[in-house]
């Protein structure tokens, strides 16, 4: 099961709805999702959305399972220090991981192999097992430190996808902008999507 699952980590950068929308689409696409939400991300979710999300992993799991009509056991939510989970070991790691949005602090920690939290350890596992790791930073402007860390990770095979929605599809609402970014992430995960029109279509 783990090798077919996709991990999503939502960290403390602005743009929590990118990660939540990605989770929603993957669940609707019948994918198994492992979800990790950092403490700063919970603050961002409370600030940027109207979601009444609970605080504990089991409660968050039940909340999103019901909200997105997921199947039993399709969504698993892991806490910061739950080290006995599939994402913490290369022997049972998922097929891909997306950090969306990815704070620059998380970006730095991943680039240095810090592994102080489950999110950082999960990303480190993806690197050492040479599996797909996608980071969606949402920050501006970018310092030389941020850019150097992105380049360092890109050279390791990490896909860096800044949350930069396009406008050629003539978005009419915020959801259209969110969906554009999520659609590009889904493309790189190899998950079929019809969220936005493609260039030239």
JOFEN-V862274 format. One record per pair of residues at least 6 apart in sequence whose ideal C-beta (glycine too) atoms are under 6 Angstrom apart, sorted by the first residue. I is the first residue (numbers start at 1). J is the second residue. D is the distance in Angstrom with one decimal. If there is no record, write none. Layout:
i->I j->J d->D
i->I j->J d->D
This chain:
i->2 j->86 d->4.0
i->2 j->92 d->4.6
i->2 j->94 d->5.4
i->3 j->95 d->5.4
i->4 j->95 d->6.0
i->5 j->32 d->4.0
i->5 j->34 d->5.4
i->5 j->94 d->4.1
i->6 j->26 d->5.9
i->6 j->31 d->5.5
i->6 j->33 d->5.9
i->6 j->94 d->5.9
i->6 j->96 d->5.0
i->7 j->34 d->4.3
i->7 j->87 d->5.4
i->7 j->94 d->4.9
i->7 j->97 d->4.0
i->7 j->122 d->5.8
i->8 j->19 d->5.8
i->8 j->23 d->5.4
i->8 j->35 d->5.3
i->8 j->98 d->5.4
i->9 j->36 d->4.5
i->9 j->99 d->4.5
i->9 j->119 d->4.4
i->10 j->16 d->5.9
i->10 j->19 d->3.9
i->10 j->37 d->4.8
i->10 j->41 d->4.5
i->11 j->38 d->4.8
i->11 j->41 d->5.3
i->11 j->102 d->5.8
i->11 j->103 d->4.4
i->11 j->106 d->4.5
i->12 j->38 d->5.7
i->12 j->40 d->2.7
i->12 j->41 d->5.1
i->12 j->44 d->5.8
i->12 j->103 d->4.7
i->13 j->101 d->3.9
i->13 j->103 d->4.2
i->13 j->138 d->4.4
i->14 j->138 d->5.6
i->15 j->101 d->4.1
i->15 j->138 d->4.1
i->15 j->163 d->5.4
i->16 j->44 d->4.8
i->16 j->45 d->4.6
i->16 j->48 d->5.5
i->17 j->178 d->5.4
i->18 j->100 d->5.1
i->18 j->101 d->5.5
i->18 j->163 d->5.8
i->18 j->178 d->6.0
i->18 j->181 d->5.5
i->19 j->100 d->4.2
i->21 j->178 d->5.3
i->21 j->182 d->4.9
i->22 j->100 d->5.6
i->22 j->182 d->5.0
i->22 j->185 d->5.9
i->23 j->33 d->5.7
i->24 j->68 d->5.0
i->26 j->33 d->5.2
i->27 j->33 d->5.9
i->27 j->68 d->4.9
i->27 j->70 d->4.6
i->29 j->191 d->5.6
i->32 j->74 d->5.8
i->33 j->75 d->5.1
i->34 j->76 d->5.1
i->34 j->87 d->5.6
i->34 j->94 d->5.9
i->35 j->77 d->4.7
i->36 j->78 d->5.3
i->36 j->118 d->5.9
i->36 j->119 d->5.0
i->45 j->51 d->5.9
i->45 j->53 d->5.8
i->53 j->63 d->5.9
i->54 j->60 d->5.9
i->54 j->63 d->5.7
i->57 j->77 d->4.4
i->57 j->79 d->4.4
i->60 j->77 d->4.7
i->61 j->75 d->5.8
i->61 j->77 d->4.0
i->64 j->75 d->5.9
i->65 j->75 d->5.2
i->78 j->85 d->4.8
i->78 j->118 d->5.8
i->80 j->117 d->4.9
i->80 j->118 d->5.6
i->82 j->118 d->5.9
i->86 j->92 d->4.2
i->87 j->122 d->3.9
i->88 j->121 d->5.4
i->90 j->125 d->5.2
i->90 j->129 d->4.5
i->93 j->125 d->5.0
i->93 j->129 d->5.6
i->96 j->132 d->4.0
i->96 j->189 d->5.6
i->97 j->126 d->4.9
i->97 j->133 d->5.3
i->98 j->134 d->4.5
i->98 j->185 d->5.9
i->99 j->135 d->4.9
i->100 j->136 d->4.1
i->101 j->136 d->5.4
i->101 j->138 d->4.1
i->102 j->135 d->4.3
i->102 j->136 d->5.4
i->102 j->137 d->4.9
i->104 j->139 d->5.2
i->104 j->146 d->5.2
i->107 j->137 d->6.0
i->107 j->149 d->5.4
i->108 j->149 d->5.4
i->109 j->120 d->4.8
i->110 j->123 d->4.5
i->111 j->149 d->4.2
i->111 j->152 d->5.1
i->111 j->153 d->5.3
i->113 j->124 d->5.5
i->114 j->120 d->5.2
i->115 j->121 d->4.3
i->115 j->124 d->5.0
i->126 j->133 d->4.1
i->127 j->156 d->6.0
i->133 j->158 d->4.9
i->134 j->159 d->4.5
i->134 j->161 d->5.9
i->134 j->188 d->5.9
i->135 j->160 d->5.5
i->136 j->161 d->5.1
i->136 j->163 d->5.5
i->137 j->162 d->5.3
i->138 j->163 d->4.3
i->150 j->160 d->5.0
i->154 j->160 d->5.5
i->159 j->188 d->5.7
i->163 j->181 d->5.0
i->165 j->177 d->4.1
i->165 j->180 d->4.2
i->165 j->181 d->5.4
i->166 j->180 d->5.8
i->169 j->196 d->5.2
i->169 j->197 d->5.2
i->171 j->177 d->5.2
i->179 j->195 d->4.2
i->179 j->196 d->5.5
i->180 j->196 d->5.1
i->183 j->193 d->5.2
i->183 j->195 d->4.1
i->183 j->196 d->4.9
i->186 j->193 d->4.2
